[in-house]
Every structure is written in structure tokens, then in C-alpha cells.
Amino acid sequence: MLTARCLFVCVATSWFMEVVLIARIWFVELVVIARAVWCADFAVCSGCSLVLARCHFE
């Protein structure tokens, strides 16, 4: 049988892992969105198709 302390550690660990996972997903999405916006702005301002191509492949 699990003791209260073991149960707490188990719940705390799973909660922490879920928070880390959600934070990572949010961070990655924010980086992707920010990068896409920056690339679009830069491409529009410079009119350079190389920048767009580079943004797509990175």
C-alpha cells in the first residue's frame, strides 16, 4: 500500500511533469508564431524571397 508521503510525491511529480509539458508546448508555439511573424514582416519590408525560403527550411 502507498503511504501518504509516497502518494504525495507521485501526485506532485505527475503534476509537475504536466506543467513542464504544457509550458514547453506553449513556449514552442510562441517561438514558432513569433518567428513566423518576424519572417513575414522582414520579407515584406525587404521584398526578399531568400528570407522567406530560409524561414521555411529552418
Secondary structure, 3 states (H helix, E strand, C coil): CCCHHHHHHHHHHHHHHHHHHHHHHHHHHHHHHHHHHHHHHHHHHHCCHHHHHHHHHC
